[in-house]
């Protein structure tokens, strides 16, 4: 019985590992895109504001302040 479970366990482990790697690279891509593009942050603000809030909090936690204010100022001025 244990011999038949080993290949299944290996497949499950590989699947979980691949899923975690895809998630890790996806999170990195999303953070990098938000970190380099103010227009992308505006799109995120419209569609997924909770994700943008996590981005703002993480960069403020690292000691970088003023990004949120710059974004809000630009978005407010572009409406007028």
NORTADA-V106685 format. One record per backbone hydrogen bond with DSSP energy under -0.5 kcal/mol. NH is the residue of the N-H (numbers start at 1). CO is the residue of the C=O. If there is no record, write none. Layout:
BEGIN
NH,CO / NH,CO
END
This chain:
BEGIN
5,1 / 6,2 / 7,3 / 8,4 / 9,5 / 10,6 / 11,7 / 12,8 / 13,9 / 14,10 / 15,11 / 16,12 / 17,13 / 18,14 / 19,15 / 20,16 / 21,17 / 22,18 / 23,19 / 24,20 / 25,21 / 26,22 / 27,23 / 28,24 / 29,25 / 30,26 / 31,27 / 32,28 / 33,29 / 34,30 / 35,31 / 36,32 / 37,33 / 41,37 / 42,38 / 43,39 / 44,40 / 45,41 / 46,42 / 47,43 / 48,44 / 51,48 / 52,48 / 53,49 / 54,50 / 55,51 / 56,52 / 57,53 / 58,54 / 59,55 / 60,56 / 61,57 / 62,58 / 63,60 / 64,59 / 65,63 / 70,66 / 71,67 / 72,68 / 73,69 / 74,70 / 75,71 / 76,72 / 77,73 / 78,74 / 79,75 / 80,76
END
